[in-house]
Amino acid sequence: MSPARSKPLRARRIAAGRSSSTKDREDTAASTAAADAADSRVWSSRHVNWVLPLLFVYVWLFIATPHVRFPILTDIRFERLLVIAAWLVAVAGGYLVLRMAATNWWALAYFGWMLLAFALSNYRDFVFAQEWLDKYWKLVLFQLLVLFSLRTLRDVSAMMHAFAIASGLYQLHSWIDFLAGGSYVFQQGIRRMTGVWSDAGGGAGNAWGVLGLLTLPFSEYCLRRAGSLWVRLVFSGVLVLSLMSILYSGTRSALLGAFVFGVLHLRSRKMLVSGLVVLLVLAGLVSFLPDELQHRYLTILGDDHLDPDNIFDMSAKASAEGRTEGVRDGLLLALNRPIFGYGPGTSMLARVEVNESFRRGEQRLIELHNLYAQILSETGFVGGLIFALLTLVYVRGLVRVHRIARSAGPGPVAERFELIATTLGQLMWILLFYGLFGHTLYKFYWMLLYGLQGAVVTLALSWRRPVPARAASAGRASRISA
């Protein structure tokens, strides 16, 4: 080829290269702009969400139970007024986003099955069954309010902060009263700490331990999101306070739950240090407990640590054996009525049908103290299947959020999605584990988690942002180096 012909050919090749390079830059810029727009859409809104303050009050109402201390709140039906106000603000202000994740459909299906089981129950006039009917529908509305009104990821994050703050303040109030000589019940030879405004009933110590246990993941989330040193110190204090509340509640199952919370962190390199810190702090706090509390927790290790001449040790042993008996009675009740069960809130009274000592009046009626026995006995095997599918869909949705966030490449919004999904997963595992020892089916925690999970999953599915070329290559490089 002659030099005269080669020069125009080289010029055309250079021009084509420049054109291709310009097109790549334009595509990258467009992709980056689209990704930024998607991030902005799911992260924040231009308008203040005025439903959030009402939701914060609602969470505080569940945690602090002020109606026990101030009966006038019950007289004026404060909770019902709060629900009506929140829905009016949400509708009038245009804050509602009507969306449903699979978890929320299954939660509504389970509620429908509960209603059917209640309608067919022979014990529906029992006081606890009527209490369920009076309260549970409001929890379902609370779930939907959380789902529909948390419009952005920042709203979800704010809700999780609200739980940690409300719990931390209530625990601090209770600790001040406990150190002054109040906020406890004397059971099984020990002072078991309770909430300052709790009803101080037989299950108050367990309820206090559960509150501390579920505050751990929320406070850790806030700690990881904290920007300043002071904020990190505040949420570190909430986390340590929650561990202390667990220990002084005298709830052995809550202590085991805190241990599980620490162990869950050991599965991830990113959270390994956090898990070790939680376990070390927990061990350190145990060493400073009063002797009677240390002895109570040693009984977890077996009967070798029980003194047969100690009436309180025998009471603790009977309590543990009662849980095993509760599982047996729950299964027998489920076999008696395998389709619908005995109806919500009725298993305690229905135990007289399968337990001779209750029928004869040799023991006072008590709850089954097991979530799974409660589910099967009160909603049947069909209800148990619905609950299992609900839990599976919940976990699967969080796994999907993780996959979407990782496929999007590195970025603050992707990291936030992953952190929230991890926290919600930890909370579910803790509730399922604690369910081995407690009847927690009708607590508000479940509905809060279903609402938060549904909001996060629907936000992640609407996000699915395009990955900028440079960000994608950087993400691949960071994953390879890790």
ZINORUR-V874009 format. One record per backbone hydrogen bond with DSSP energy under -0.5 kcal/mol. CO is the residue of the C=O (numbers start at 1). NH is the residue of the N-H. E is the energy in kcal/mol with one decimal. If there is no record, write none. Layout:
# ZINORUR-V874009
co=(CO/CO)
nh=(NH/NH)
e=(E/E)
This chain:
# ZINORUR-V874009
co=(2/2/3/4/5/6/7/8/9/10/11/12/13/14/15/16/17/18/19/20/21/22/23/24/25/26/27/28/29/30/31/32/33/34/35/36/37/38/39/40/42/43/48/49/50/51/52/53/54/55/56/57/58/59/60/61/65/65/66/69/70/71/71/72/73/74/77/78/79/80/81/82/83/84/85/86/87/88/89/90/90/91/96/97/101/102/103/104/105/106/107/108/109/110/111/112/113/114/115/116/118/121/123/126/126/127/128/129/130/131/132/135/135/136/137/138/139/140/141/142/143/144/145/146/148/149/152/153/154/155/156/157/158/159/160/161/162/163/164/165/166/167/168/169/170/171/172/173/174/175/176/177/178/183/185/185/187/190/190/191/192/195/201/203/204/205/206/207/208/209/210/211/212/213/213/214/215/216/217/218/219/220/221/222/228/229/230/231/232/233/234/235/236/237/238/239/240/241/242/243/244/245/246/247/248/250/251/252/253/254/255/256/257/258/259/260/261/262/262/263/264/265/268/269/271/272/273/274/275/276/277/278/279/280/281/282/283/284/285/286/290/290/291/292/293/294/295/296/297/298/299/302/303/306/307/309/310/311/312/313/314/315/316/317/318/319/320/320/321/322/323/324/325/326/327/328/329/330/331/332/333/335/337/338/338/339/339/343/346/347/349/350/351/351/354/355/356/357/357/358/370/371/372/373/374/375/376/377/378/379/380/381/382/383/384/385/386/387/388/389/390/391/392/393/394/395/396/397/398/399/400/401/402/403/404/406/411/412/413/414/415/416/417/418/419/420/421/422/423/424/425/426/427/428/429/430/431/433/434/434/435/435/438/438/440/443/443/444/445/446/447/448/449/450/451/452/453/454/455/456/457/458/459/460/466/468/469/470/471/472/473/474/475/476/477/478)
nh=(5/6/7/8/9/10/11/12/13/14/15/16/17/18/19/20/21/22/23/24/25/26/27/28/29/30/31/32/33/34/35/36/37/38/39/40/41/42/43/44/153/154/50/52/54/55/56/57/58/59/60/61/62/63/64/65/68/69/70/71/73/74/75/76/78/77/81/82/83/84/85/86/87/88/89/90/91/92/93/95/96/94/98/99/105/106/107/108/109/110/111/112/113/114/115/116/117/118/119/120/121/124/126/129/130/131/132/133/134/135/136/138/139/140/141/142/143/144/145/146/147/148/149/150/97/151/156/157/158/159/160/161/162/163/164/165/166/167/168/169/170/171/172/173/174/175/176/177/178/179/180/182/181/194/187/192/190/187/192/193/185/198/204/207/208/209/210/211/212/213/214/215/216/216/217/218/219/220/221/222/223/224/225/226/232/233/234/235/236/237/238/239/240/241/242/243/244/245/246/247/248/249/251/250/193/252/255/256/257/258/259/260/261/262/263/264/265/265/266/266/267/268/272/272/275/276/277/278/279/280/281/282/283/284/285/286/287/288/288/289/293/294/295/296/297/298/299/299/300/301/302/305/306/308/310/311/314/315/316/317/318/319/320/321/322/323/323/324/325/326/327/328/329/330/331/332/333/334/335/336/337/338/341/381/382/382/383/346/350/351/352/353/354/355/356/359/360/362/363/361/374/375/376/377/378/379/380/342/343/383/384/385/386/387/388/389/390/391/392/393/394/395/396/397/398/399/400/401/402/403/404/405/406/407/408/409/415/416/417/418/419/420/421/422/423/424/425/426/427/428/429/430/431/432/433/434/435/436/437/438/371/372/371/440/443/446/447/448/449/450/451/452/453/454/455/456/457/458/459/460/461/462/463/464/468/472/473/474/475/476/477/478/479/480/481/482)
e=(-0.7/-2.0/-1.5/-0.8/-1.4/-2.5/-2.3/-2.5/-2.3/-2.5/-2.5/-2.7/-2.4/-2.6/-2.5/-2.7/-2.6/-2.6/-2.5/-2.5/-2.3/-2.3/-2.8/-2.7/-2.6/-2.6/-2.8/-2.8/-2.4/-2.4/-2.5/-2.7/-2.3/-2.2/-2.7/-2.5/-2.1/-1.9/-1.8/-1.7/-4.1/-1.8/-1.0/-1.1/-0.6/-2.2/-2.6/-2.0/-2.0/-2.5/-2.4/-2.4/-1.9/-2.3/-3.1/-1.3/-1.6/-0.6/-2.8/-0.5/-2.2/-0.9/-2.0/-2.4/-3.0/-1.1/-2.3/-2.6/-2.3/-2.4/-2.6/-2.6/-2.4/-2.4/-2.6/-2.3/-2.5/-3.0/-2.4/-2.0/-1.0/-0.9/-0.5/-1.0/-1.6/-2.3/-2.2/-2.1/-2.2/-2.3/-1.9/-2.4/-2.1/-2.2/-2.3/-1.9/-2.6/-2.6/-2.4/-1.6/-1.2/-0.6/-2.1/-0.5/-2.3/-2.0/-1.9/-2.2/-2.0/-1.7/-2.9/-0.8/-1.1/-1.9/-2.1/-1.9/-2.3/-2.0/-2.5/-2.4/-2.5/-3.0/-2.1/-1.4/-2.5/-1.5/-1.7/-2.4/-2.4/-2.1/-1.8/-2.1/-2.3/-1.7/-1.8/-2.7/-2.8/-2.7/-2.4/-2.7/-2.1/-2.7/-2.3/-2.4/-2.4/-2.7/-2.2/-1.8/-2.6/-2.7/-0.9/-2.9/-1.5/-2.0/-0.8/-3.2/-1.9/-2.0/-0.8/-0.6/-2.3/-1.6/-1.5/-2.4/-2.1/-2.0/-2.3/-2.0/-2.0/-2.2/-2.7/-1.4/-0.8/-0.7/-0.5/-0.9/-3.0/-2.2/-2.2/-2.2/-2.1/-2.2/-1.4/-0.8/-1.9/-2.3/-2.2/-2.2/-2.0/-2.1/-1.8/-2.0/-2.4/-2.8/-2.1/-1.9/-2.3/-2.4/-2.2/-2.1/-2.6/-1.0/-0.8/-1.0/-3.1/-0.9/-1.8/-2.2/-2.0/-2.2/-2.0/-2.3/-2.4/-2.0/-2.4/-2.6/-0.8/-0.6/-0.6/-1.3/-1.0/-1.7/-0.5/-0.6/-2.2/-2.2/-2.5/-2.5/-2.3/-2.5/-2.9/-2.5/-2.3/-2.5/-2.5/-2.1/-1.5/-0.5/-1.1/-1.5/-0.5/-2.4/-2.7/-1.7/-2.1/-1.8/-1.0/-0.6/-1.4/-1.7/-1.0/-1.5/-2.0/-0.7/-2.1/-0.7/-2.1/-1.7/-2.2/-2.2/-2.4/-2.0/-1.9/-2.6/-2.2/-1.0/-0.5/-1.2/-2.3/-1.9/-1.8/-1.9/-2.7/-2.5/-2.2/-2.2/-2.5/-2.1/-2.1/-1.7/-1.9/-0.5/-1.2/-2.9/-0.8/-0.6/-0.5/-1.5/-2.6/-1.0/-1.5/-2.1/-1.3/-1.9/-0.5/-1.9/-2.2/-2.2/-1.0/-0.6/-2.2/-2.5/-2.2/-2.4/-2.1/-2.2/-1.4/-2.7/-1.5/-1.4/-2.1/-2.0/-2.3/-2.5/-2.2/-2.5/-2.5/-2.4/-2.4/-2.8/-2.1/-2.4/-2.7/-2.4/-1.6/-2.2/-2.1/-1.8/-2.2/-2.1/-2.4/-2.5/-2.4/-2.3/-1.1/-1.0/-2.3/-1.9/-2.5/-2.2/-2.4/-2.6/-2.5/-2.4/-2.2/-2.6/-2.0/-2.3/-2.2/-1.8/-2.3/-2.3/-2.3/-2.5/-2.3/-2.9/-1.6/-1.8/-2.3/-0.9/-3.1/-0.5/-0.8/-1.1/-1.7/-0.8/-0.6/-2.1/-2.3/-2.6/-2.3/-2.4/-2.9/-2.3/-2.1/-2.4/-2.8/-2.2/-2.0/-2.5/-2.3/-1.8/-1.3/-1.7/-0.6/-2.8/-2.3/-2.6/-2.7/-2.5/-2.3/-2.6/-2.2/-2.3/-2.6/-1.9)
